[in-house]
């Protein structure tokens, strides 16, 4: 559920990790600093309101503080305190829809603050698992998760794709290499071919190896969704880019498309869509060259 930490002691309730303080300030600015400042009071409030007892040191992810707790009936759980935004607001929606089938189970949720009470998982993710085995596990989880229809109200892949395609003509001009500009246009062309049928499945959107945790009731469960309604082909990129190995790109892609039962051409187009999305974010961050691993994945798929 996160990394153990010995962070900054603020008040008498929780330790806030320095890393979380830094990432919140870097990515969210004043809103992130306000979130950090409110954490001690928020933690104390929910520990009392939900009658929870602390049972271990603080843990953290990129965007959240996680406190191991025990519920009044003795159930082991974790209290997840996070900044509420468009991405985190969808997490309880997805977790309720999955209801523990392939994903961590949601026990309670506060819509005002985005605070979640989740079942306790083991402190072990897929990063220590051999890569091919990890890809298989991840693909099997994705097949289960994407079998669910997306609840109404979630962001849709069609809107995401439309915004990306609108951005390409302007942002591609920032790239210094014509070959990379052409690659970006090729990815956009692939997305245009499938954008009219964006899909209606419930997507995790960020299922990489650190977002799959060992559990007691199942060997592995997904955590930390940033859900989207769309085509399951848009789910494959995290398994390709994390622990990147150019020689394994097509093996991983084939394994996942087969396990999920996807049409390979549609999956190829939506995976190129993820390259496009990541590359556009890269350019917006002020970069003039594309990430070489993203380029490698795109070329492997485009030249197949």
C-alpha positions in Angstrom: 0.0 0.0 0.0 3.0 2.3 0.1 6.5 2.7 1.5 7.3 2.7 5.2 8.8 5.9 6.4 10.3 7.8 9.3 9.2 11.3 8.2 8.6 14.6 9.9 6.7 14.4 13.1 3.9 17.0 13.0 1.7 17.2 16.1 1.3 14.0 18.1 -0.7 11.9 15.6 1.3 11.2 12.5 4.7 11.3 10.8 4.6 13.0 7.4 7.4 11.7 5.1 9.7 14.4 3.7 9.2 12.8 0.3 5.5 13.3 0.4 5.9 16.9 1.5 8.3 17.5 -1.5 6.1 15.9 -4.1 3.0 17.6 -3.0 4.7 21.0 -3.1 6.4 20.3 -6.4 3.3 19.1 -8.3 0.5 20.9 -6.6 2.1 24.0 -5.3 0.0 25.9 -2.8 -2.8 23.3 -2.9 -0.2 20.6 -2.0 1.2 22.6 0.9 -2.3 23.2 2.2 -3.0 19.5 2.0 0.2 18.7 4.0 -0.7 21.3 6.6 -4.2 19.8 7.0 -3.0 16.2 7.4 -2.5 16.0 11.2 -5.9 17.4 11.9 -7.5 15.3 9.2 -5.9 12.1 10.5 -6.9 12.8 14.0 -10.5 13.5 12.9 -10.9 10.3 11.0 -9.2 8.1 13.5 -11.7 9.4 16.1 -14.7 9.5 13.7 -14.3 6.0 12.4 -13.0 4.6 15.8 -9.7 3.4 14.3 -6.6 2.4 16.3 -3.2 3.0 14.8 -1.2 -0.2 14.5 2.0 0.8 12.7 4.2 3.5 11.2 3.1 5.8 8.4 3.4 4.7 4.8 3.2 6.9 1.7 2.8 6.9 -2.1 3.3 9.7 -4.6 0.0 11.5 -3.5 -1.2 10.0 -0.3 -0.4 9.2 3.3 -1.4 5.7 4.5 -1.9 4.8 8.1 -2.2 1.1 9.2 -5.2 0.9 11.5 -7.5 -1.6 13.2 -11.3 -1.2 13.0 -13.6 -1.5 16.1 -14.4 -5.1 15.1 -10.7 -5.9 14.9 -10.4 -5.8 11.1 -7.0 -4.8 9.8 -7.2 -1.9 7.5 -5.4 1.2 6.2 -6.5 4.9 6.3 -5.6 6.6 3.1 -5.4 10.4 3.3 -5.0 12.1 -0.1 -5.6 15.4 -2.0 -9.0 15.3 -3.6 -8.9 16.1 -7.3 -10.4 14.9 -10.6 -8.2 11.7 -10.5 -8.6 10.7 -6.9 -12.3 11.4 -6.9 -12.8 8.5 -9.2 -11.0 6.0 -7.0 -13.9 5.0 -4.7 -16.2 4.8 -7.8 -14.0 2.2 -9.3 -13.3 0.3 -6.1 -17.0 0.1 -5.4 -17.7 -1.2 -8.9 -15.0 -3.9 -8.6 -16.1 -4.8 -5.0 -12.9 -6.6 -4.2 -12.8 -8.6 -7.5 -9.1 -8.2 -8.4 -8.7 -5.0 -6.5 -8.4 -3.8 -2.9 -11.7 -3.6 -1.1 -13.1 -0.2 -0.1 -14.5 -0.2 3.4 -15.5 3.4 3.9 -15.2 6.7 2.0 -15.6 10.4 2.8 -16.5 12.3 -0.3 -15.7 15.7 1.2 -12.0 15.1 1.8 -11.4 12.0 -0.4 -10.3 9.9 2.6 -10.6 6.2 2.2 -10.6 3.2 4.5 -9.2 0.2 2.7 -8.6 -3.5 3.5 -5.0 -4.1 4.6 -2.7 -5.8 2.1 0.8 -7.1 2.5 3.8 -4.8 2.1 4.9 -6.5 -1.1 4.4 -5.5 -4.7 5.4 -7.0 -8.0 8.7 -5.2 -8.3 10.5 -8.2 -6.8 8.8 -10.7 -9.1 10.6 -11.8 -12.3 9.4 -9.6 -15.2 7.7 -12.2 -17.4 5.8 -13.6 -14.4 4.9 -10.1 -13.3 3.5 -9.3 -16.7 1.4 -12.4 -16.6 0.0 -11.5 -13.2 -0.7 -8.0 -14.2 -2.4 -9.1 -17.5 -4.6 -11.5 -15.6 -5.7 -8.8 -13.2 -6.4 -6.4 -16.1 -8.6 -9.0 -17.8 -10.7 -9.2 -14.6 -10.8 -5.5 -14.0 -11.7 -4.5 -17.5 -14.6 -7.0 -17.7 -16.6 -4.5 -15.6 -18.6 -1.8 -17.3 -17.6 1.7 -16.3 -20.1 3.4 -13.9 -21.8 6.5 -15.2 -20.1 9.8 -14.6 -16.4 8.7 -15.0 -14.1 10.5 -17.4 -14.3 9.0 -20.9 -11.5 7.9 -23.2 -13.2 9.6 -26.1 -12.8 13.0 -24.5 -9.2 12.3 -23.6 -8.4 11.2 -27.2 -10.1 14.3 -28.6 -8.0 16.6 -26.4 -4.8 14.8 -27.4 -5.6 15.1 -31.1 -6.3 18.8 -30.7 -3.0 19.4 -29.0 -0.8 17.6 -31.5 -0.6 20.3 -34.2 0.6 22.9 -31.7 2.8 20.9 -29.4 4.6 18.9 -32.1 6.3 22.2 -33.2 8.3 22.2 -29.9 10.2 19.0 -30.9 13.6 19.7 -32.5 13.8 16.4 -34.5 11.6 16.0 -37.5 11.6 12.2 -37.1 10.1 12.6 -33.7 7.5 15.1 -35.0 6.6 12.5 -37.6 6.4 9.8 -35.0 4.0 11.9 -33.0 1.8 12.4 -36.1 1.8 8.6 -36.8 0.6 8.0 -33.2 -2.1 10.6 -33.7 -3.2 8.9 -37.0 -3.5 5.6 -35.2 -5.7 7.1 -32.5 -7.9 8.8 -35.1 -8.7 5.3 -36.6 -10.2 4.1 -33.3 -11.3 7.4 -31.6 -14.9 6.9 -32.8 -15.3 3.8 -30.6 -13.5 4.7 -27.3 -15.1 1.8 -25.4 -17.1 1.5 -22.1 -15.0 -0.7 -19.9 -13.8 0.3 -16.4 -10.1 1.1 -16.8 -7.5 1.3 -14.0 -5.3 3.6 -16.2 -2.2 3.1 -14.1 -1.7 -0.6 -13.4 2.1 -0.9 -13.1 4.1 -3.3 -11.0 4.1 -1.2 -7.8 0.2 -0.9 -8.0 -0.2 -4.6 -7.6 0.1 -5.8 -4.0 0.2 -9.2 -2.3 -2.9 -10.0 -0.2 -4.3 -12.7 2.1 -7.6 -13.4 0.4 -6.0 -13.5 -3.1 -2.4 -13.7 -4.2 -2.4 -10.2 -5.8 -4.8 -7.3 -5.9 -4.7 -3.9 -7.7 -4.5 -0.6 -5.9 -4.6 3.1 -6.6 -6.8 3.3 -9.7 -7.2 6.6 -11.6 -10.2 5.3 -13.5 -11.4 6.0 -16.9 -14.2 4.6 -19.1 -12.8 3.2 -22.3 -11.1 0.5 -24.4 -9.0 -2.0 -22.5 -6.2 -1.5 -25.1 -5.5 1.8 -23.4 -4.4 -0.2 -20.3 -1.3 -1.9 -21.7 1.4 0.9 -21.6 2.3 0.8 -17.9 3.4 -2.9 -18.2 5.5 -2.0 -21.3 7.2 1.1 -20.0 7.9 0.1 -16.4 11.0 -2.1 -16.1 11.5 -1.3 -19.7 13.3 -3.7 -22.0 13.1 -3.0 -25.8 13.6 -6.7 -26.6 10.6 -7.6 -24.5 8.1 -5.0 -25.9 6.4 -7.2 -28.4 6.4 -10.2 -26.1 4.7 -8.2 -23.4 2.2 -6.7 -25.8 1.3 -10.1 -27.3 0.9 -11.7 -23.9 -1.4 -9.0 -22.6 -3.6 -8.8 -25.7 -4.0 -12.5 -25.7 -4.8 -12.7 -22.0 -7.3 -9.8 -22.3 -8.8 -11.2 -25.5 -8.2 -7.9 -27.4 -8.1 -7.2 -31.1 -4.4 -6.6 -31.7 -4.9 -3.7 -34.1 -7.2 -1.8 -31.8 -4.9 -2.5 -28.9 -1.9 -1.3 -31.0 -3.7 1.9 -31.8 -4.7 2.6 -28.2 -1.2 1.8 -27.0 0.2 4.3 -29.5 -2.4 6.6 -27.9 -0.7 6.2 -24.6 2.7 7.0 -26.2 1.0 10.1 -27.6 -0.5 11.1 -24.2 2.8 10.6 -22.4 4.7 12.5 -25.1 2.4 15.4 -25.0 2.7 15.6 -21.3 6.5 15.5 -21.8 6.4 18.4 -24.2 4.1 20.4 -21.9 6.8 20.0 -19.2 9.2 21.9 -21.4 11.0 19.0 -23.1 12.2 19.4 -26.7 12.9 15.7 -27.3 10.7 12.6 -26.7 11.5 10.0 -24.1 13.6 7.3 -25.8 11.8 4.4 -24.2 8.4 5.8 -25.4 9.9 6.2 -28.9 11.2 2.6 -28.9 7.8 1.3 -27.9 6.0 3.3 -30.6 8.5 2.2 -33.3 8.2 -1.4 -32.3 4.4 -1.2 -32.7 4.4 0.9 -35.9 6.9 -1.2 -37.8 5.4 -4.5 -36.8 
